[in-house]
Amino acid sequence: MAQPKRTRRKPRSERARRAPRGAPAESQQGGDAVRASEERARRLAKFAEENPNPVVWVSADGEVLYANPAAAKQSSWRCEVGKPLGPEPLRQVTAEAVAARQGIERELKLGDADFWVAAAPRVDEGYTNLYGRDITSRKRAERALAESRRNLERAQEVGQMGWWRLDVRRNVLTWSDETHRIFGIPKGTPMTYETFLAAVHPDDRAHVDKQWQAGLRGEPYDVEHRIVRDGEVRWAREKAYLEFDDAGGLLGGFGITQDITGRKQAETALERAREELEERVAERTAELTQSLAQIQDEASRRELAESALRDRTQKLEQINQDLDRVVGQLRLEVGERLRAEADVQAERDRLFSVLNMMPGYTVLKDRGYVIRFASHGFLDVFSDTEGRPCYTVQYGLDAPCDDCPMPQVLDGGRPRDWEYVYDDGSTYHVWAYPFTDSDGEVLLLEFGVDVTEMRRLEQLVGEMSEAERRRIGRDLHDTLGQTMTGLGYLVGGLADRIAREAPEERQAAEQIAETINEATAQVRALARGLDPVGLEAEGLVAALRELAEQFEETHGLPCEFRGDTPVNLDAFTTTYLYRIAQEATNNAAKHSGADRIEMSLTREDDGVTLRVADDGCGLPDDLSRAAGMGLRIMRYRAGAIGARLQVRGAKGEGTIVTCVLPRQERVKHERAQR
């Protein structure tokens, strides 16, 4: 084996002169690594102390070795270092985890509070970690929801009204408990449309199926028919609302079933009474006719002087008959009308009682925006509503909202849903459906549910995700990026040395150095992608300008950014606006075939507007079928920050993506930031 060639070691001053300019010394690198490691250790040591949830270490014999401040403050945990663990449930969980030699989780009742507790045994080290989280609010909400469901089931049983849902694609029929009772079919029986049809009286099946098929074509489905339950013929009324997907395809139907046997029996009894009355009238008429004949026979034997009196008597009898007939008919009509109105009012009262028990709020509005009915949940939020328009009660306006969906729901006959953020920061998800009243008037049925907490949790998850992305980006820049830079300097010096001592290996050394430089640039680009927006006042403007420059450099397409006015938003909102711009430009590069892209950020009195426009092929006629994952992600991000996203553009005329953050959302985020 050839011996390595010995070279004279140059003096320190000469080596220092030949070292790459700006390269950190090995000792300095080592010191930085030690300080970084010490900083991470200090942060980890503070984790348990700063944790807002209880953290306890318990020895194998049940003694408390450590309890963080959160655990010490919880009176129900009774944790004191050096003493046995207090509550019996915590001791049992600890013992179970040690016996199983693996972590377990339980939900425990400690005093007046509910806790989620996790026990992680460290058997080899002789202690067990206990972690807790207060779930009292969640358990209280679960119990309230269960009570609400029980109340709804009681209301259905009292009102003899159940609900059902049919998935036409899978032919799966779901019934409520009351619907099962009405039809006499046990719960758990596999339900399909054919199962339902088999429960219908044989003489009514063809009519019911015909009405359902007509309903599938868009006609109203409101039918009364007979059913056979336990050998007894009963009557049921069904009414359904059809459900469609975004493309207009039929998904199924949701409807109600009401036991109207009592009403039908009353109608039958009424018809029987009417027939008996007609028979009695006929008998009375026959008796009067016979009496009249007798009078006529007797009058014929009288003198001509009595003929005038006989004629007058005949006329009076005829008048009496006519009066009796008219009065009887009027009494029948008035009675039927009163009973029908009473039945309608009873059904209306039962419907309103069910709506009052539903979660959230329910309200009925007419075409003049006047509130006809408001549930208890609506009154709790908006107080008095009688005779007042919805835009005044709900939004404090003097005229209907510019983008009010009510005309589209009532004229188009299709449900709509949206979200609205009120001045107090609460967010409601609203569903609107066309509703036909008993008198034929078309009203708007609106349901609203408070989703403030859900949106807050979504934002919290998004903020945590973005924070983790930024941390990874900074770690890449501060650790791997610096390491790659130092490696580049070292490989550069090594390439110079190889070029002098082994010229034949010079090209390979230069390729290695070039590859390392490219990898360094890719690491920096990846870090910028993960952490594109800083916390400075003009962070979003600067990041969007840099995005335009990087896009033009990467794709070779002109990309101009306009916007010099700083916007003061929190990091979460800033990052989501940046991600929307990033997705819009990438979509334009992939799908539009554009020659130019323009991007702008403006701040006006009504909010902040982000706009991305291209001069490409535009959008297809049916955007719902062409909407891919990118568009859905943009809409999700916009919804998460309370913004409105609009994508428009005719075929062959380019595409414009506009994201508007309303002023109320911007003010809310600025307050949260302050």
C-alpha positions in Angstrom: 0.0 0.0 0.0 1.4 3.4 -0.9 2.3 5.6 2.0 0.5 9.0 2.2 2.6 11.9 1.0 3.9 14.0 3.9 3.6 17.7 3.6 5.1 20.5 5.7 2.6 21.9 8.2 2.2 25.7 7.6 2.5 28.2 10.4 -0.8 29.1 12.2 -0.8 32.6 10.8 -0.5 31.3 7.2 -3.2 28.7 7.8 -5.4 31.4 9.3 -4.9 33.5 6.2 -5.9 30.6 3.9 -9.0 29.7 5.9 -12.3 30.6 4.1 -13.5 34.0 5.0 -16.3 33.9 7.6 -15.8 30.2 8.5 -16.5 29.6 12.2 -13.8 27.9 14.3 -14.3 24.4 15.6 -14.2 25.6 19.2 -16.8 28.2 18.5 -19.1 25.6 16.9 -18.7 23.3 19.9 -19.5 26.1 22.3 -22.7 27.0 20.3 -23.8 23.3 20.4 -23.2 23.1 24.1 -25.2 26.3 24.8 -28.0 25.2 22.5 -28.1 21.9 24.4 -28.1 23.6 27.7 -31.0 25.9 26.6 -33.1 22.9 25.5 -32.4 21.2 28.8 -33.5 24.3 30.7 -36.7 24.5 28.6 -37.5 20.8 29.3 -36.9 21.3 33.0 -39.4 24.1 33.1 -42.1 22.1 31.2 -43.6 20.4 34.2 -43.5 23.6 36.3 -45.1 25.7 33.6 -47.7 23.1 32.6 -51.2 24.4 33.5 -52.4 20.7 34.0 -51.4 18.5 37.0 -48.2 16.5 36.7 -47.3 14.1 39.6 -44.5 11.5 40.1 -45.4 8.7 42.4 -43.0 6.1 43.9 -43.6 2.4 43.8 -44.9 2.4 47.4 -47.4 5.2 46.6 -45.4 8.2 47.9 -45.6 11.5 46.1 -42.1 12.3 44.8 -43.0 15.5 42.8 -46.1 17.6 42.2 -46.1 20.6 39.9 -47.9 23.9 40.9 -51.0 23.0 39.0 -51.4 19.7 40.9 -50.7 21.4 44.2 -53.5 23.9 43.6 -56.0 21.2 42.8 -57.6 20.5 46.2 -59.3 17.3 44.8 -55.8 15.8 44.0 -54.4 16.3 47.6 -50.8 15.9 46.4 -48.1 16.7 49.0 -44.5 15.7 48.4 -43.2 13.1 50.8 -46.7 11.9 51.7 -48.9 9.1 50.2 -51.0 9.9 47.2 -54.3 11.2 48.4 -57.4 10.3 46.3 -58.3 6.6 46.1 -59.1 6.8 42.3 -55.6 8.1 41.6 -54.1 5.3 43.6 -56.1 2.7 41.7 -55.1 4.1 38.3 -51.4 4.1 39.4 -51.7 0.5 40.7 -53.3 -0.7 37.4 -50.7 0.9 35.3 -47.8 -0.6 37.3 -49.5 -4.0 37.2 -50.0 -3.8 33.4 -46.5 -2.4 33.0 -47.9 0.1 30.4 -49.6 3.4 30.3 -53.3 3.6 30.8 -55.9 6.5 30.6 -59.1 7.0 32.7 -61.8 9.6 33.2 -62.2 10.1 37.0 -64.5 12.0 39.3 -62.4 13.8 41.9 -64.6 15.9 44.2 -66.9 18.1 42.2 -64.6 18.0 39.1 -64.1 15.5 36.2 -60.5 14.8 35.1 -58.8 12.8 32.3 -55.9 11.0 33.9 -53.0 9.2 32.3 -50.6 7.0 34.2 -47.2 6.1 32.7 -45.2 3.7 34.8 -41.4 3.8 34.8 -41.1 0.3 36.4 -37.3 0.0 35.9 -36.8 3.4 37.6 -39.2 2.8 40.4 -41.8 5.6 39.8 -45.0 6.4 37.8 -45.9 9.6 36.0 -49.4 10.9 36.5 -50.8 13.5 34.0 -54.2 15.2 34.4 -56.5 17.5 32.5 -59.8 19.1 33.8 -62.7 17.9 31.5 -65.5 19.2 33.8 -66.9 21.5 31.1 -66.9 18.8 28.5 -68.6 16.2 30.7 -71.2 18.8 31.7 -71.9 19.5 28.0 -72.2 15.8 27.3 -74.7 15.4 30.0 -76.7 18.4 28.8 -76.7 17.0 25.2 -77.9 13.6 26.5 -80.7 15.4 28.5 -81.7 17.4 25.3 -81.9 14.1 23.3 -84.1 12.5 26.0 -86.4 15.6 25.9 -86.7 15.4 22.1 -87.6 11.7 22.3 -90.2 12.5 25.0 -91.7 15.2 22.8 -91.9 12.9 19.8 -93.7 10.3 22.0 -96.2 12.8 23.3 -96.8 14.3 19.9 -96.9 10.9 18.2 -94.5 12.2 15.7 -91.2 10.6 14.6 -88.5 11.3 12.1 -86.8 9.3 9.4 -83.9 9.6 6.9 -83.4 7.7 3.7 -80.0 7.4 1.9 -81.1 6.6 -1.7 -77.5 5.8 -2.8 -77.1 3.0 -0.2 -80.8 2.3 0.2 -80.5 2.7 4.0 -83.5 3.9 6.0 -83.0 5.3 9.5 -86.0 5.7 11.9 -86.4 7.4 15.3 -87.7 5.4 18.2 -91.2 6.9 17.8 -91.3 6.0 14.1 -90.5 2.4 15.0 -93.4 2.5 17.6 -95.8 4.0 15.0 -95.1 1.2 12.5 -94.7 -1.5 15.1 -91.3 -2.6 13.7 -88.8 -3.5 16.4 -85.6 -1.4 16.8 -82.6 -3.0 15.2 -84.5 -4.4 12.2 -82.5 -3.6 9.0 -84.5 -0.8 7.3 -84.7 -0.1 3.6 -87.3 1.6 1.4 -88.7 -1.9 0.6 -89.1 -2.6 4.4 -91.0 0.6 4.8 -93.2 -0.1 1.8 -94.0 -3.6 3.1 -95.5 -2.0 6.3 -97.9 0.1 4.2 -101.5 -1.3 3.8 -101.6 -3.4 0.6 -104.3 -1.1 -0.9 -102.2 2.0 -0.4 -98.7 0.8 -1.5 -99.0 1.8 -5.1 -100.2 5.3 -4.2 -97.4 5.8 -1.6 -94.8 4.6 -4.1 -96.2 6.8 -6.8 -96.0 9.9 -4.5 -92.4 9.0 -3.5 -91.3 8.7 -7.1 -92.9 12.1 -7.8 -91.0 13.5 -4.8 -87.8 12.3 -6.3 -88.6 14.4 -9.3 -88.9 17.4 -7.2 -92.6 17.4 -6.3 -93.7 17.9 -2.6 -94.0 14.6 -0.7 -96.9 14.9 1.8 -99.1 11.8 1.9 -101.6 10.1 4.3 -102.0 6.3 4.1 -102.9 3.3 6.1 -100.4 0.9 7.8 -100.9 -2.5 9.4 -99.5 -2.7 13.0 -99.9 -5.9 14.9 -102.9 -6.9 12.7 -104.5 -3.5 13.3 -105.1 -1.0 10.5 -103.9 2.5 11.5 -103.3 5.8 9.7 -100.0 7.7 9.3 -99.0 11.0 7.7 -95.6 11.5 6.1 -93.8 14.6 4.9 -90.3 14.8 3.5 -87.7 17.2 2.3 -85.2 16.1 -0.3 -81.4 16.6 0.1 -79.0 17.1 -2.8 -75.2 17.3 -3.1 -73.3 20.3 -4.5 -73.6 18.9 -8.0 -77.4 18.6 -7.8 -77.4 14.9 -7.3 -80.0 13.4 -5.0 -78.6 12.2 -1.7 -81.8 11.2 0.0 -84.7 12.6 2.1 -85.4 13.7 5.6 -89.0 13.6 6.8 -91.5 13.2 9.7 -94.1 10.5 10.4 -97.2 11.3 12.5 -99.8 8.9 13.8 -103.1 10.4 12.7 -105.3 7.4 13.6 -107.2 9.5 16.1 -107.9 12.2 13.6 -109.0 9.7 11.0 -111.3 8.0 13.5 -112.8 11.4 14.4 -113.4 12.1 10.6 -115.1 8.8 10.2 -117.3 9.4 13.2 -118.2 12.8 11.8 -119.1 11.3 8.4 -121.3 8.7 10.1 -123.1 11.5 12.1 -123.6 13.5 8.9 -125.2 10.5 7.2 -127.5 9.8 10.2 -128.5 13.5 10.2 -129.4 13.2 6.5 -131.5 10.1 7.1 -133.4 11.9 9.9 -133.9 14.9 7.6 -135.3 12.6 4.9 -137.6 10.9 7.4 -138.8 14.3 8.7 -139.3 15.4 5.1 -141.4 12.3 4.4 -143.5 12.9 7.5 -144.0 16.5 6.5 -145.0 15.5 3.0 -147.5 13.0 4.4 -148.9 15.6 6.7 -149.1 18.0 3.8 -151.0 15.5 1.7 -153.5 15.0 4.5 -154.0 18.7 4.8 -154.4 19.0 1.1 -157.0 16.1 1.1 -158.8 17.8 4.0 -158.6 21.2 2.3 -160.0 19.9 -0.9 -163.3 19.2 0.9 -163.5 22.7 2.2 -165.2 25.6 0.6 -163.5 27.8 -1.9 -163.2 30.3 0.9 -160.5 28.1 2.5 -158.5 27.7 -0.7 -156.5 30.9 -0.1 -155.6 29.7 3.4 -154.5 26.3 2.1 -152.2 28.0 -0.5 -150.6 30.2 2.2 -150.0 27.2 4.4 -148.3 25.3 1.6 -146.0 28.2 1.0 -145.1 28.5 4.7 -144.3 24.8 4.8 -142.0 25.1 1.8 -140.2 28.1 3.4 -139.7 26.2 6.6 -138.2 23.2 4.8 -135.8 25.5 2.9 -134.8 27.2 6.1 -134.2 23.9 7.9 -132.1 22.6 5.0 -130.0 25.8 4.8 -129.4 26.0 8.6 -128.4 22.4 8.8 -125.9 22.8 6.0 -124.4 25.9 7.6 -124.0 24.1 10.9 -122.2 21.2 9.2 -119.8 23.5 7.3 -119.1 25.6 10.4 -118.4 22.5 12.5 -116.1 21.0 9.9 -114.2 24.3 9.5 -113.7 24.7 13.3 -112.5 21.1 13.7 -110.1 21.5 10.7 -108.7 24.8 12.2 -108.3 23.1 15.6 -106.4 20.2 14.0 -104.1 22.6 12.1 -103.4 24.6 15.3 -102.6 21.5 17.2 -100.1 20.3 14.6 -98.6 23.7 14.6 -98.2 23.8 18.4 -96.6 20.3 18.3 -94.1 21.5 15.6 -93.2 24.6 17.6 -92.8 22.6 20.8 -90.3 20.3 19.0 -88.4 23.3 17.5 -88.2 24.9 21.0 -86.4 21.8 22.2 -83.8 21.7 19.5 -80.2 22.9 20.2 -79.3 26.4 19.0 -82.1 28.5 17.7 -84.9 28.2 15.2 -86.8 31.0 13.4 -89.4 31.2 10.7 -89.4 34.3 8.4 -91.7 35.5 5.6 -90.7 37.1 2.3 -90.9 40.5 4.0 -88.1 39.4 6.4 -90.6 39.6 9.3 -90.1 36.9 12.0 -93.2 34.8 12.3 -91.9 32.3 14.9 -88.8 32.3 17.2 -87.7 29.4 19.4 -86.7 29.9 23.0 -83.0 29.6 22.0 -83.5 32.5 19.6 -85.2 34.6 22.2 -82.5 33.9 24.7 -80.0 35.5 22.2 -82.0 38.2 20.5 -84.8 39.1 23.0 -88.1 40.4 21.7 -88.8 39.7 18.0 -92.6 40.1 17.5 -93.4 41.9 14.2 -89.8 43.0 13.6 -87.6 42.2 10.6 -84.7 39.8 11.0 -82.1 42.3 9.8 -83.0 44.6 12.7 -83.2 41.9 15.3 -80.2 39.9 14.4 -77.8 42.4 12.7 -79.0 45.8 13.9 -79.5 47.1 10.4 -82.2 49.3 8.8 -82.4 47.4 5.6 -81.9 43.8 4.4 -78.3 42.6 4.1 -76.7 43.1 0.6 -75.7 39.4 0.4 -78.8 38.0 2.1 -79.4 34.4 0.9 -83.2 34.5 1.7 -84.3 35.3 -1.9 -82.1 32.5 -3.3 -83.6 30.0 -0.8 -87.2 31.0 -1.3 -87.1 31.5 -5.1 -84.7 28.7 -5.9 -86.1 26.2 -3.4 -82.6 25.0 -2.4 -81.2 25.1 1.2 -78.2 27.3 2.0 -75.8 27.5 4.9 -73.3 30.1 6.0 -71.4 31.4 9.1 -71.8 34.8 10.7 -69.6 36.5 13.3 -71.4 38.9 15.6 -69.9 42.0 17.3 -69.3 40.2 20.5 -67.1 37.7 18.7 -69.6 34.7 18.7 -69.7 32.7 15.5 -73.0 31.0 14.4 -73.3 28.4 11.6 -76.7 28.9 10.0 -78.8 26.6 7.8 -81.8 27.9 5.8 -84.5 25.8 4.1 -87.8 26.7 2.3 -90.8 25.8 4.4 -94.4 25.6 3.2 -96.9 26.6 5.9 -100.3 24.9 6.3 -102.0 27.7 4.4 -99.6 27.3 1.4 -97.4 30.3 2.2 -93.7 29.7 1.6 -91.6 30.7 4.5 -87.9 30.4 5.4 -86.9 28.0 8.1 -83.6 29.0 9.7 -81.5 27.0 12.2 -78.5 28.5 13.9 -75.9 26.8 16.1 -73.2 28.6 18.1 -69.8 27.2 16.8 -67.6 29.8 18.5 -65.8 27.3 20.6 -65.3 24.9 17.6 -63.8 27.7 15.5 -61.6 28.8 18.4 -60.3 25.2 18.7 -59.7 25.1 14.9 -57.8 28.3 15.1 -55.8 27.0 18.0 -54.9 23.8 16.1 -53.9 25.9 13.1 -51.8 28.2 15.2 -50.0 25.3 16.8 -49.4 23.7 13.4 -48.0 27.0 11.9 -45.9 27.5 15.0 -44.4 24.0 14.6 -43.7 24.7 10.9 -42.0 28.0 11.8 -40.0 26.2 14.5 -38.9 23.5 12.1 -38.0 26.2 9.5 -35.9 28.1 12.0 -34.2 25.0 13.2 -33.4 24.1 9.6 -31.9 27.5 9.1 -30.1 27.8 12.4 -28.7 24.2 12.6 -28.7 22.3 9.3 -28.2 25.5 7.3 -25.2 26.6 9.3 -23.8 23.1 9.2 -24.2 23.0 5.4 -22.6 26.4 5.1 -19.6 25.3 7.2 -19.4 22.1 5.2 -19.4 24.1 2.0 -16.4 26.2 3.2 -14.5 23.0 4.2 -15.2 21.2 0.9 -14.2 24.4 -1.0 -10.9 24.4 0.8 -10.5 20.7 0.2 -11.3 21.1 -3.5 -8.5 23.8 -3.8 -6.1 21.4 -2.1 -7.1 18.5 -4.4 -6.7 20.7 -7.4 -3.1 21.4 -6.4 -2.2 17.9 -5.3 -4.3 15.7 -7.5 -5.4 17.6 -10.7 -7.1 14.5 -12.1 -9.7 14.6 -9.2 -10.4 18.3 -9.5 -13.6 17.9 -11.5 -15.1 15.4 -9.0 -14.2 17.7 -6.1 -15.7 20.7 -7.8 -18.9 18.7 -8.4 -19.1 17.7 -4.7 -18.6 21.3 -3.7 -21.3 22.4 -6.2 -23.7 19.7 -4.9 -23.2 20.8 -1.3 -23.9 24.5 -2.3 -27.1 23.4 -4.1 -28.2 21.4 -1.0 -27.5 24.4 1.2 -29.6 26.6 -1.1 -32.4 24.0 -1.0 -32.3 23.9 2.8 -32.5 27.7 3.0 -35.4 27.7 0.5 -37.2 25.0 2.5 -36.7 27.0 5.7 -38.1 30.1 4.0 -41.1 28.0 2.8 -41.8 26.8 6.4 -41.3 30.2 8.0 -42.0 32.8 5.3 -43.5 35.6 7.4 -41.7 37.4 10.2 -43.3 39.2 13.1 -42.3 42.7 12.0 -44.9 45.3 11.1 -44.6 44.8 7.3 -44.0 41.0 7.5 -46.9 40.0 5.2 -46.1 42.7 2.5 -42.5 41.7 2.5 -43.3 38.0 2.4 -45.7 38.4 -0.5 -43.2 40.5 -2.5 -40.6 37.8 -1.9 -43.1 35.1 -2.9 -43.7 36.9 -6.2 -39.9 37.2 -6.9 -39.4 33.5 -6.0 -42.3 32.5 -8.2 -41.0 34.4 -11.2 -37.5 32.9 -10.7 -38.9 29.3 -10.3 -41.5 29.3 -13.0 -40.2 31.8 -15.4 -43.5 33.7 -15.5 -43.8 37.4 -14.8 -45.4 37.9 -11.3 -46.0 41.4 -10.1 -46.9 42.3 -6.5 -48.6 45.6 -5.5 -49.0 46.7 -2.0 -46.9 49.0 0.3 -49.4 49.6 3.1 -48.5 47.6 6.3 -51.3 45.5 7.8 -51.3 44.8 11.5 -52.6 41.2 11.9 -51.7 38.3 14.2 -49.3 35.6 13.1 -52.0 33.0 12.5 -54.1 35.3 10.2 -50.9 36.6 8.4 -49.7 33.0 7.7 -53.0 31.8 6.4 -53.3 34.8 4.0 -49.8 34.0 2.8 -50.7 30.3 2.3 -53.8 31.3 0.3 -51.6 33.6 -2.0 -49.1 30.7 -2.3 -51.8 28.2 -3.3 -53.4 30.6 -5.8 -50.1 31.3 -7.6 -49.2 27.6 -7.7 -52.6 26.8 -9.2 -52.2 29.5 -11.8 -48.8 28.0 -12.8 -50.1 24.5 -12.9 -53.5 24.8 -14.6 -54.1 28.2 -16.2 -51.4 28.4 -18.9 -51.1 32.1 -18.1 -48.5 34.5 -19.4 -48.6 36.9 -16.5 -49.8 36.9 -12.8 -50.6 39.9 -10.7 -50.8 39.9 -6.9 -52.0 42.7 -4.6 -52.7 43.4 -0.9 -54.8 46.4 0.0 -56.3 47.8 3.2 -59.6 49.7 3.1 -62.2 50.8 5.6 -64.2 47.6 5.2 -61.2 45.3 5.6 -58.1 43.8 4.1 -58.2 42.4 0.5 -55.8 39.9 -1.1 -56.1 39.5 -4.9 -54.4 37.1 -7.3 -55.2 37.4 -11.0 -53.9 35.6 -14.1 -54.6 36.0 -17.9 -54.9 32.2 -18.4 -57.6 29.9 -19.7 -60.1 30.8 -17.0 -62.6 28.5 -15.2 -64.8 25.8 -16.5 -68.6 26.3 -16.6 -69.2 23.9 -13.7 -66.7 25.0 -11.0 -68.1 22.6 -8.4 -66.9 19.5 -10.4 -63.5 21.1 -11.2 -62.8 22.2 -7.6 -59.7 20.3 -6.5 -57.9 20.0 -3.2 -56.2 23.4 -3.6 -59.4 25.3 -3.8 -60.9 23.4 -0.9 -57.8 24.2 1.2 -58.0 27.9 0.3 -61.7 28.0 1.3 -60.9 26.2 4.6 -58.1 28.7 5.5 -60.3 31.6 4.6 -63.1 30.3 6.8 -60.7 29.7 9.7 -59.8 33.4 9.8 -63.3 34.6 9.2 -62.6 35.8 5.6 -64.6 35.5 2.4 -63.0 33.7 -0.6 -64.3 34.3 -4.2 -63.0 32.6 -7.3 -64.4 33.9 -10.6 -63.4 34.1 -14.2 -65.0 33.1 -17.5 -63.6 30.5 -19.8 -60.7 32.0 -21.8 -60.7 35.2 -19.8 -58.3 34.4 -16.9 -59.0 33.7 -13.2 -59.3 36.1 -10.2 -59.0 34.8 -6.6 -60.1 37.3 -4.0 -59.9 36.9 -0.2 -61.5 39.6 1.9 -61.0 39.8 5.6 -63.9 42.0 6.9 -63.1 44.8 9.2 -64.8 43.1 12.2 -62.5 40.1 11.7 -59.5 42.4 11.4 -60.4 44.3 14.5 -61.0 41.1 16.4 -57.6 39.7 15.4 -55.9 43.0 16.2 -57.5 43.1 19.7 -56.4 39.5 20.3 -52.9 40.5 19.2 -52.8 43.5 21.6 
